[in-house]
């Protein structure tokens, strides 16, 4: 089977960027952010190979995979995997628009 194309939505990319910038600012170093970004990318590649590894959500066709303290929401079909949102699992979900 050919690999699924990985697509990061603009929203998910912005959230990932904000997470990484938060850790750079907090730690005064890029080291942790680089490691975390690699983990996000590695996880998304694994999901693209086997998308059923994520948990089902209350939303049809949307799954979630936990990456450290973050929830990575995605949907997929035979051709692509679309990352919809990346957010801190410790946040109040009522204050965050998932998609």
C-alpha positions in Angstrom: 0.0 0.0 0.0 1.3 3.5 -0.9 1.9 5.8 2.0 -0.8 8.3 2.8 -0.1 11.9 2.1 0.2 13.9 5.4 -1.6 17.3 5.5 -1.4 19.7 8.4 -4.2 22.1 8.5 -3.4 25.8 9.0 -5.0 25.6 12.4 -2.9 22.5 13.5 0.3 24.1 12.2 -0.4 27.3 14.1 -1.2 25.4 17.3 2.0 23.3 16.9 4.1 26.5 16.3 2.5 28.1 19.4 3.3 25.1 21.5 6.9 25.0 20.3 7.4 28.7 20.9 5.9 28.4 24.4 8.6 25.9 25.3 11.4 27.9 23.7 10.3 31.0 25.7 9.8 29.0 28.9 13.1 27.1 28.8 15.2 29.8 27.1 16.3 27.0 24.8 15.2 25.3 21.6 16.3 21.8 22.6 13.0 20.6 24.1 11.0 22.2 21.3 13.1 20.4 18.7 12.6 17.1 20.4 8.9 17.7 20.8 8.5 18.7 17.1 10.4 15.5 16.1 8.0 13.5 18.3 4.9 15.1 16.6 6.3 14.4 13.2 7.3 10.8 14.0 3.9 10.1 15.6 2.1 11.5 12.5 4.2 9.3 10.2 3.2 6.2 12.4 -0.4 7.3 12.3 -0.3 7.6 8.5 0.9 4.0 8.3 -1.7 2.7 10.8 -4.4 5.3 11.3 -6.6 3.1 13.5 -4.1 3.4 16.4 -5.7 6.6 17.5 -8.8 6.5 19.7 -12.2 7.2 18.2 -13.8 10.5 19.3 -17.4 11.6 19.5 -16.9 13.1 16.0 -17.4 10.8 13.1 -14.2 9.9 11.2 -12.0 11.8 13.7 -9.5 10.1 15.9 -7.1 11.4 18.6 -3.6 10.3 19.5 -1.9 11.3 22.7 1.6 12.7 22.3 3.0 13.5 25.8 0.6 16.1 27.2 -0.9 16.9 23.8 -3.9 15.6 21.9 -3.4 15.3 18.2 -6.7 15.1 16.3 -6.8 13.8 12.8 -9.0 12.3 10.1 -8.0 10.0 7.2 -8.9 8.1 4.2 -7.0 5.7 1.9 -5.0 8.6 0.3 -4.3 11.1 3.0 -4.1 11.8 6.7 -5.2 15.3 7.8 -4.0 16.7 11.1 -6.8 18.9 12.4 -5.7 20.1 15.7 -2.9 19.8 18.3 -3.7 21.0 21.8 -2.6 20.7 25.4 -4.6 18.0 27.1 -4.5 19.9 30.3 -6.5 22.8 28.8 -10.2 23.4 29.5 -11.9 22.0 26.4 -14.7 24.5 26.7 -12.3 27.3 26.1 -10.8 25.7 23.0 -12.4 25.3 19.5 -11.2 21.8 18.4 -11.9 22.2 14.7 
